[in-house]
Amino acid sequence: IIPLAELKKNHQLADSDFININGLDVHYRDNPCRKNPEAPILLCLHGIFSSLHTWQKWVDELNDRFRIISLDLPNFGLTGPFLSPKIDDNSYPDFLRDLLDELKIKKCHIAGNSLGGFFSYSFAAKYPERIEKMILLDAAGFFFVPPLALISWGAPFGGWVTENINLPKFLVASLIRRAYADETLASPEELTRYYEMLQRAGNRQGGSKILQFVRNRLGFDTKCLKEIQIPTLVMWGEQDKWIPLRHAKEFKKSLSNCQVITYDNCGHMPMEEKPDISAHDAAQFLLGN
């Protein structure tokens, strides 16, 4: 376990802060638009075992047109685990509602990568009045076989092992590298950050609970996609080794107002691996009529 004070020293950004949501100190970053104080708001949700740092390149690309809010979701990053031990269908949608209420945001755009994509459309289905447009980047949803390490993490005995025994750094590094089409793009600093965030008290247990929740539900709940009417853009890396490209078509079929863009030479995180073009496409979609 790495003490929270040390993790903050290593990984809190100069412009990130903490906000109290129902007793939980949430690590978040609120970047006002550089040119327009009334710019549209984009809320960005990271994937499993990730953190708000994954959106840095989009902040750099889009901050002249949007106010961008990113955060370490509960059970991850510097935020740490939910105070309630139970995770259910309402845990993350209600948390996001309370976050927007605390920030006094009535309505915004939302973008979610991987597990953050699942949280995005779950929120949009439950609280459609809070979301204008949605972007799903290689989002979790339909059936796929995840990396073996994640399967074992969600299994009862494997979950106990990962919760109670320090994970080898090389195993964490291999999982993160698989998220890229070009595995050399996973920098040593990034690999160290992922590994150290897993050493925050409660994060491994929290991640295990999410995986077990998904396992017990026999996968992600995609039935709610049929209810969503808001304009949605699905982005997908064509070389995604985590979630197969064919899922982009599944989202297209399931969402009534959806378009799809795919990227060659790109893996599981287009906002990191193809930041220029993916940010350009995001801006066109969000600012278009």
C-alpha positions, -999 to 999 in steps of 0.1 A, spaced: 0 0 0 13 35 -9 0 62 15 -25 86 -1 -2 116 7 26 101 -14 2 93 -42 -11 129 -42 25 142 -43 33 119 -73 1 122 -93 -21 151 -84 -19 177 -111 -12 214 -106 -48 222 -117 -66 192 -102 -84 193 -68 -108 174 -46 -145 178 -41 -166 161 -15 -195 140 -29 -215 123 -2 -185 121 21 -161 108 -5 -132 131 -15 -132 129 -53 -101 138 -73 -113 159 -102 -101 185 -127 -122 214 -140 -106 231 -169 -125 262 -180 -125 270 -216 -96 293 -225 -116 315 -248 -153 314 -237 -165 312 -201 -199 301 -214 -185 272 -235 -202 239 -236 -193 214 -208 -177 180 -215 -176 154 -187 -150 127 -194 -150 93 -177 -120 70 -178 -118 32 -181 -110 5 -156 -80 11 -133 -74 44 -151 -76 80 -139 -83 115 -151 -48 116 -166 -60 96 -196 -78 127 -209 -48 150 -209 -44 151 -247 -81 159 -252 -78 187 -227 -49 201 -247 -68 198 -280 -103 209 -269 -99 234 -241 -102 263 -265 -138 253 -272 -151 234 -241 -150 234 -204 -137 200 -196 -143 181 -164 -125 149 -157 -122 128 -125 -109 97 -109 -141 77 -106 -149 60 -73 -128 28 -68 -100 42 -89 -72 67 -88 -67 91 -60 -105 90 -52 -104 55 -38 -134 32 -30 -170 41 -26 -179 45 11 -208 21 6 -195 -15 2 -223 -25 -22 -222 -17 -59 -255 -19 -78 -271 -4 -110 -276 30 -94 -241 34 -78 -224 53 -106 -254 70 -123 -264 85 -89 -228 94 -81 -225 113 -114 -259 131 -108 -246 142 -73 -213 153 -88 -231 175 -114 -254 189 -87 -224 198 -66 -207 215 -95 -241 232 -103 -242 218 -138 -277 211 -151 -267 197 -185 -235 187 -203 -220 165 -229 -204 132 -217 -176 111 -231 -166 77 -217 -139 52 -225 -142 14 -219 -158 10 -185 -164 47 -184 -185 42 -216 -207 19 -197 -211 44 -169 -218 71 -195 -247 54 -212 -260 40 -179 -262 76 -166 -277 89 -199 -304 62 -197 -314 71 -161 -309 108 -163 -315 118 -200 -323 154 -191 -287 159 -178 -269 149 -211 -269 168 -244 -247 145 -266 -226 114 -258 -193 100 -271 -185 63 -264 -149 54 -270 -143 16 -272 -171 12 -246 -178 -18 -226 -212 -34 -232 -216 -65 -253 -201 -99 -246 -164 -103 -251 -136 -123 -235 -115 -99 -215 -78 -104 -208 -72 -135 -186 -59 -113 -157 -92 -95 -155 -112 -127 -157 -93 -141 -127 -96 -108 -109 -134 -111 -110 -134 -147 -99 -139 -155 -62 -104 -169 -55 -86 -148 -80 -104 -117 -66 -91 -126 -31 -56 -130 -44 -55 -97 -62 -71 -79 -33 -47 -92 -7 -14 -99 -26 7 -72 -43 4 -75 -81 36 -78 -100 44 -46 -118 51 -65 -150 16 -79 -150 0 -45 -147 24 -32 -174 15 -60 -198 -23 -52 -194 -18 -15 -201 5 -22 -231 -23 -43 -246 -45 -13 -247 -24 2 -275 -20 -8 -311 16 5 -308 26 -9 -274 57 14 -273 33 43 -267 28 32 -231 54 53 -214 73 43 -183 56 72 -164 22 60 -174 29 24 -165 42 35 -131 11 57 -125 -13 27 -132 7 5 -109 10 30 -81 -28 39 -83 -35 2 -77 -15 5 -44 -40 31 -30 -58 16 0 -91 0 -13 -86 4 -50 -78 -33 -57 -108 -44 -36 -130 -18 -53 -119 -29 -88 -126 -65 -78 -161 -56 -67 -169 -40 -100 -156 -70 -119 -176 -93 -96 -207 -71 -101 -204 -74 -139 -198 -112 -136 -228 -117 -113 -250 -97 -138 -236 -120 -166 -221 -90 -183 -230 -54 -188 -266 -42 -190 -271 -30 -226 -309 -31 -225 -309 5 -215 -293 15 -248 -328 12 -265 -341 40 -243 -314 65 -252 -325 91 -277 -296 116 -274 -272 120 -303 -243 96 -298 -209 92 -315 -191 58 -312 -154 59 -317 -134 27 -320 -97 17 -325 -96 -9 -352 -67 -27 -335 -84 -28 -301 -71 -60 -283 -94 -56 -253 -129 -51 -268 -134 -62 -305 -142 -37 -333 -174 -55 -341 -190 -40 -310 -191 -6 -327 -217 -21 -350 -236 -35 -320 -238 0 -305 -249 14 -339 -278 -11 -340 -288 -6 -304 -288 32 -303 -315 51 -322 -294 82 -329 -258 70 -335 -229 74 -358 -196 55 -358 -160 65 -365 -132 39 -365 -94 46 -364 -67 25 -381 -35 18 -362 -54 25 -330 -61 4 -299 -84 7 -269 -80 44 -261 -84 67 -292 -81 98 -270 -45 88 -261 -33 70 -293 -51 93 -319 -56 125 -299 -55 150 -328 -81 133 -351 -103 119 -323 -105 154 -306 -113 170 -340 -141 144 -346 -154 149 -311 -155 187 -315 -173 184 -349 -199 161 -334 -205 181 -302 -206 215 -318 -226 205 -349 -264 208 -351 
